[in-house]
Amino acid sequence: MSACNTTENAADFADLRRALRIHRWNVYGYSYGTDLALTYLRRHPQGIRSVAIDSVVPRRSSACRGRGTAPVRGSTRSSRHARRSRAAGAPIRTSRAC
């Protein structure tokens, strides 16, 4: 089980891209996948065209252990904000990459 971790999973994706002979690809991470996508980007940037992350889970959070609810609360707040913004006719703000 020591090889079952985010760093090794990121290396597996790098190996998979090469095995499939894909020159560049887009990476999408959701929840735990956000941590995996960012680890993959840091350790294996070659071959990555873009990275999109959604419902970010903070590192070391209880959500990573399957018991947390932070992503659910965050998405609920975002949904309420989006509904209020639409009702007021305001554009919906989105996060921009650095």
VOBA-520707 format. One line per field, with one value per residue: residue in three letters; x negated, y, z negated of N, C-alpha, C in turn. Coordinates in steps of 0.05 Angstrom, whole numbers, plus 5000, padded with zeros to 4 digits. Each point is the difference from the previous one (the first is absolute). Example, Ala and Ser with C-alpha at 12.3 -4.5 7.8 and 13.67 -1.06 7.14 Angstrom:
BEGIN
code	[Ala:Ser]
nc1	[4736:5007]
nc2	[4886:5021]
nc3	[4844:5014]
cac1	[5018:4984]
cac2	[5024:5024]
cac3	[5000:4999]
cc1	[4982:5015]
cc2	[5024:5022]
cc3	[5000:4986]
This chain:
BEGIN
code	[Met:Ser:Ala:Cys:Asn:Thr:Thr:Glu:Asn:Ala:Ala:Asp:Phe:Ala:Asp:Leu:Arg:Arg:Ala:Leu:Arg:Ile:His:Arg:Trp:Asn:Val:Tyr:Gly:Tyr:Ser:Tyr:Gly:Thr:Asp:Leu:Ala:Leu:Thr:Tyr:Leu:Arg:Arg:His:Pro:Gln:Gly:Ile:Arg:Ser:Val:Ala:Ile:Asp:Ser:Val:Val:Pro:Arg:Arg:Ser:Ser:Ala:Cys:Arg:Gly:Arg:Gly:Thr:Ala:Pro:Val:Arg:Gly:Ser:Thr:Arg:Ser:Ser:Arg:His:Ala:Arg:Arg:Ser:Arg:Ala:Ala:Gly:Ala:Pro:Ile:Arg:Thr:Ser:Arg:Ala:Cys]
nc1	[4984:4974:5004:5020:4991:5004:4976:5005:5024:4987:4981:5021:5011:4976:4999:5025:4995:4977:5012:5018:4975:5009:4997:5025:5007:5027:4995:5019:5000:5014:5005:4996:5013:5009:4998:5012:5018:5001:5001:5018:5012:4997:5006:5020:4989:4980:5011:5000:5023:5018:5006:5022:5005:5015:5012:4983:4986:5000:4974:4998:5020:5021:5006:4974:5009:5017:4992:4987:5011:4976:4995:5016:4990:4976:5008:5011:4979:4984:5016:5001:4974:4998:5018:4988:4976:5010:5011:4977:4996:4985:4977:4998:4987:4979:4987:4979:4987:4980]
nc2	[4976:4998:4985:4999:5020:5025:4999:4976:5009:5022:4984:4987:5024:5008:4976:5004:5026:4993:4981:5019:5008:5012:5018:5011:5002:5003:5011:4984:5015:4982:5015:4975:4998:5020:4986:4979:5016:5014:4976:4991:5023:4999:4975:5003:5024:4984:5009:5019:5001:4990:5014:4986:5015:4982:5015:5019:4979:5014:5003:4975:5006:5000:5017:5003:4998:5014:5017:5017:5023:5009:4981:4986:5009:4998:4977:4995:5010:4988:4979:5005:5005:4978:4987:5011:4993:4976:4997:5010:4981:4993:5006:4975:5005:4996:4980:5015:4987:4993]
nc3	[5000:4995:5021:4983:5014:4994:4989:4990:4991:4993:4990:4990:4995:4991:4987:4991:4997:4990:4985:4997:4998:4978:5019:4999:4974:4997:4976:4990:4978:4987:4979:4992:5023:4985:4978:5011:5011:4977:4987:5017:4999:4974:4999:5017:5002:5009:5023:4982:5013:4983:4978:4995:4979:4988:4982:4997:4994:4977:5004:4993:5016:4983:5019:4999:4975:5015:4980:5016:4994:4998:5019:4985:4977:5011:5011:4976:4987:5017:4997:4974:5000:5016:4984:4979:5011:5008:4976:4992:5019:4979:5012:5006:4977:5014:4989:4999:5018:4983]
cac1	[5016:4984:4999:5027:5001:5004:4976:4999:5022:4992:4981:5015:5012:4979:4993:5022:4999:4978:5007:5020:4987:5014:4979:5009:5028:5012:5004:5022:5001:5023:4997:4972:4986:4987:4973:4986:4994:4978:4975:4992:4989:4974:4980:4999:5013:4998:5023:5025:5008:5014:5010:5024:5007:5027:5007:4973:4999:4975:4982:5002:5027:5014:5014:4982:5003:5027:5019:5006:5022:4992:5007:5029:5008:4990:5016:5026:4997:4996:5026:5017:4989:5006:5028:5005:4988:5017:5025:4995:4991:4971:4985:4990:4971:4985:4972:4981:4975:4978]
cac2	[5024:5024:5012:5010:5027:5020:5002:4977:5002:5020:4987:4981:5015:5007:4976:4994:5019:4990:4974:5005:5017:5026:5021:5019:4996:5017:4986:5011:4988:5006:4992:4990:5003:5026:4996:4983:5016:5019:4985:4991:5024:5007:4979:4991:5021:4995:4986:5011:5024:5017:4987:5013:4988:5006:4991:4996:4990:5008:4978:4990:5003:4975:4992:4982:4974:4990:5007:5028:5011:5027:5005:5002:5027:5020:5001:5010:5029:5010:4999:5022:5025:5001:5006:5028:5017:4999:5013:5029:5008:5005:4978:4980:5002:4975:5003:5000:4988:5020]
cac3	[5000:4999:5027:5006:4990:5021:5017:5018:5019:5020:5017:5016:5021:5018:5015:5018:5022:5017:5011:5020:5020:5002:4998:4979:4993:4980:4975:4985:4973:4984:4972:4996:5025:5001:4988:5019:5024:4994:4996:5027:5013:4988:5004:5027:5016:5028:5011:4990:5015:4981:4975:4988:4975:4991:4973:4988:4973:4988:4993:4973:4988:4994:5025:5014:4987:5005:4979:4999:5015:5009:5028:5003:4990:5018:5025:4993:4999:5027:5014:4990:5011:5028:5003:4992:5021:5023:4994:5000:5027:5000:5012:4981:4999:4999:4993:5022:4994:4994]
cc1	[4983:4998:5027:5002:5001:4976:4998:5022:4994:4980:5014:5013:4979:4992:5023:5000:4979:5008:5021:4991:5016:4979:5006:5029:5009:5006:5023:5001:5024:4996:4972:4984:4986:4971:4983:4991:4977:4974:4989:4987:4973:4978:4996:5012:5000:5025:5027:5006:5014:5009:5024:5006:5027:5005:4974:5003:4973:4983:5003:5028:5012:5014:4983:5001:5028:5021:5009:5023:4993:5007:5030:5009:4991:5016:5028:4999:4997:5026:5018:4991:5007:5030:5006:4990:5018:5026:4997:4990:4971:4986:4989:4970:4988:4972:4982:4974:4979:4983]
cc2	[5025:5014:5011:5028:5020:5003:4977:5001:5020:4988:4980:5015:5008:4976:4993:5017:4991:4974:5003:5018:5026:5021:5019:4995:5020:4983:5014:4985:5010:4988:4990:5003:5027:4998:4983:5016:5019:4986:4991:5024:5007:4980:4991:5020:4995:4984:5010:5026:5019:4984:5015:4985:5010:4988:4991:4990:5008:4976:4993:5003:4973:4990:4980:4972:4989:5007:5029:5009:5027:5005:5004:5027:5021:5002:5011:5031:5012:5000:5022:5026:5003:5007:5029:5019:5001:5015:5030:5010:5005:4976:4982:5001:4972:5005:5000:4986:5022:5004]
cc3	[5000:5027:5009:4987:5023:5018:5020:5021:5022:5020:5019:5024:5021:5018:5020:5024:5021:5014:5022:5023:5005:4994:4978:4995:4979:4976:4985:4973:4985:4972:4995:5026:5004:4989:5019:5025:4994:4995:5027:5015:4989:5007:5029:5019:5031:5009:4990:5016:4981:4976:4991:4974:4990:4973:4985:4971:4988:4993:4971:4988:4995:5024:5015:4988:5003:4979:5000:5017:5011:5029:5004:4990:5019:5025:4994:4999:5027:5016:4991:5011:5029:5005:4993:5022:5025:4996:5001:5027:5001:5014:4977:5001:4999:4992:5025:4991:4996:5025]
